[in-house]
Amino acid sequence: MNADATNNVSRTDWARIDAMSDEDIDTSDIPPLPEEFFARAQLRMPKSAVPITVQVDPDTFAWFQAQGETAERQMSVALKIYADAHKAYPASEAKSA
């Protein structure tokens, strides 16, 4: 991701959007979902988090804490992204690295 992508400021009028009711939203360009969509749909519930204790170096921990009240959630998301990115590698390759 380049620096420009993270520095963009939204030009959306969020106050106007928040003030809109469902009836105010134009959905005419969204086609209706066919019955087969609902026949194949699956309910996916998030898995419960596993409470653990992990040692983290002070600089990394300070950075996450500086992100606000969601530091633990952000750390969990960062670990999940890392794990998902490395699922393509066999376990034997990961151990040798």
C-alpha positions, 0 to 999 in steps of 0.5 A: 500500500502506498502512502497516498492510499493511507493519507486520503481524507474522505470527502463523504458528507457523513453527517448527511448519510447518518441523517438519512432514513432507510427510505431515503436510500436509493436502491433502484440500481441493486438487483433483487437477490434470487431464491438460489442465493438464499438457498446456498447462504450459510450463517457464519458466526465468529469464533470465540477468542482464546484468552492467552498471555503473550510477551510483546516487546515494549515498543510494539506494545506501546504502538498498539496502545497508542492506537486507542482502546482497541489495542487488543483487538488490533493485535488479534487482527494483526496476528490473524492477517499474518497467519492467513498470509502464511497459510500458503506455506507448508509447516515444514518450510515455516519451521526452517525459516 
